[in-house]
Amino acid sequence: MNSLILLFVFIFGSIIGSFLNVVILRYNTGRSIVSGRSICFSCGTRLHWYNMFPIFSFLLQGGKCHSCLSKVSWQYPLVEFVTAVLYTMLYLKLGPTLDFIFYAFIFSVLTVIAVYDFRHKIIPDELVYLLITLGFLRLAYVYSVISPDMAISGFLAGSLMFLFLGSFWFFSGGAWMGLGDAKLVLALGWLSTFCYALTSLVYSFWLGAIIGIFINLFFKRIKEVPFAPFLIVGFLVVFFYNSNLFSYLGSTACIK
Ligand SMILES: [Zn+2]
């Protein structure tokens, strides 16, 4: 594949990532996500166009505001870089297709949800309902165009995972699991199929357990671990590597 195209996709992803930072920051603050200039939060200086190059501006300025030299959050270059990498991997997997556009949008929303949940311990309802709607539309498309079995497999995956995490939420009074996490797996299941969705859920629990134990041992005791980032990383791993822990369940359940 032409490496120039990949470079273009990478840069495009980093620009989208910089927009996602704005969405994460301004969500629920009443500020518009499409208008209003970007400013430094310490000194209020407006950013110039040359301060807003994704990833590079942060590195060139040493992670500091060009005017007051206060530190700029690592979230900015990190989200830009992760989005750029995701877009590039997605392009390598799907090429210039409608699927690429669909999943690029899905992954952008997932990135916002992951960072937002990490920062605020809550999953924005509007975003998760948007994903559920897109998941349902995808199922309807798969059902009528590709394979009814595949659509049913995805429908069952999302619905069962929703009931599973939803019961955690219900019986613990929201202590072990948020209802937002249950809504998120509903969407992720509907964007997947049975065995792949279950695999990604298992990975999320493993990853959450390992990192949770690590943090509690070496840092401080944390009461609430945001689970959405783990659910999303699990989903991404399975999506890109077609990882399937349950292949022995047989061809009907483990439809691709
Ligand atoms: Zn400043």
Residues whose N, C-alpha, C, O or C-beta is under 5 A from the ligand:
A	BS01	ZN	C40 S42 C43 G44 T45 C65 S67 C68 L69
